[in-house]
């Protein structure tokens, strides 16, 4: 007998992959019409910790001064969900200085290079939506300098 719950999960994961790849092939916007106010604000202290290389996500602490956040391996789906939702971008934007901006730009471009074609972790609709919202909210922070 077929387990409908596992089939449903498999079908959902497959369709998520299909739609993320289709979205990657769509045309991109050329400019922002206006800059929305961020709906979420980060924590200054947490942003400073990220700049110092202390990466705390989902209860796990990893040291990664100068490392790409995507190269740090923690075998926990909650860790992966937090970094792929770009919650850390709120914290770096709260710091707002050149060092935080450079780190955010480096991690963002690293994510695009590694996962930007719709493959890998972080392509479930919930995470993609959170990521996109944060990119839009912090666009001016990311695009300066």
Secondary structure, DSSP 8 states (H G I E B T S, - for coil): ---HHHHHHHHHHHHHHHHHHHHHHS------S-----SS---HHHHHHHHHTEEEETTEEEE-TTS-GGG-----HHHHHHHHTTHHHHHHHHH-SHHHHHHHHHHHHHHHHHHTTS-STT-SHHHHHHHHHHHHHTHHHHH--
